[in-house]
Amino acid sequence: MRPRILVTQPVHADVAERLAQLGSLDMHAGPEPLGRQALAQRLVGATAVIGFMTDRIDAAVLREARELRVVACALKGFDNYDVEACTRAGVWVSIVPDLLTAPTAELAVGLAIGLGRHLRHGDTLVREGRFRGWRPVLYGHGLSGSTVAVLGMGCVGRAIAERLRGFGCRLLGVDRISAMPAGVEGATLDTALDQADLLILALPLTDSTLHLIGEHEIARARRGALWVNVGRGSVVDEAAMARHLAKGQAGGYAADVFECEDWGLPARPAEVSVALRAHDRTLFTPHLGSAVTDVRRAIEHRAVDNVEAVLKGLAPGDAINRVGLRA
């Protein structure tokens, strides 16, 4: 019997064709995610699944997936997936560790510029027909001469810092690593809060980073500091950020990621904070960090590489756990 491969979101045609050669393809039409019950039902009899950020795979979902051998995640941050439960079930888990780095870093810089230079309001001014030529309005904050702190100096954080070096800003890196990239000063979180005009979050979601930026940290930061989040939504307490925006303590908040997306958290909100959406010093994108056509295609193919390895009885190249090999 041919292996059945479940894909939980639509993929590019060439990727689907490749999967169809490996087994019987069961691809969800999307873009709305499968609910937990539907996902569990579709996993019954599946040999492999290619999952996305909209999925949550845990012990309960795996209970009837007795034929499943690999969860190939088409993503980098895997907090929505219970890796320990997969390991206990003898299921490989793989990710795509590096292809999202450059486009996410580019978007972080774009959000920083857009927030500091009032691009959202400037666009509205022109579109509403209120622009009649230059006026002394919408003065903002540039990168040149500013102090920028990057929180999280993993691949994405380093890529952000590399791109910012050309803007003439002082760069602080907040991480426990011993050596910072050239041109980046190592700093504690407290130092970054005290000194940074702009703070860019490039952190994964873990027990230690959940609401790392909350009431105390935003209050401690420089008054009027700008915040950009391209890591995980729940690194920031969105309710606290909304309160400090209303008080003027936070000068602005831009995000590509939101608490409502963090499916692994049982108390996640159902939507993006209404107070945040209503505030005029915010700038949002709908998780576009890796939304570059060629990048998404490459991510999907990398996930297929991991599925193919397991179907051949090999360990997936991007595995983040270890299970017994099966022919």
Buried (B, 14 or more C-beta within 10 A) or exposed (E): EEBBBBBBBBBBEEBBEBBEEBBBBBBBEBEEBBEBEEBBBBBBBBBBBBBBBBBBBBEEBBEEBEBBBBBBBBBBBBBBBBBEBBBEBEBBBBBBBEBBBBBBBBBBBBBBBBBBBBBBBBEEBEEEEEEEEEEEEEEBBEBEEBBBBBBBBBBBBBBBBBBBEEBEBBBBBBBEEEEBBEEBBBBEBEBBBBBBBBBBBBBBBEEEBBBBBBBEBBBBBBEEBBBBBBBBBBBBBBBBBBBBBEEEBBBBBBBBBBBBBBBBBEEBBEEBBEBBEEBEBBBBBEBBBBBBEEBBBBBBBBBBBBBBBBBEEBBBEBBBBEBEEEE
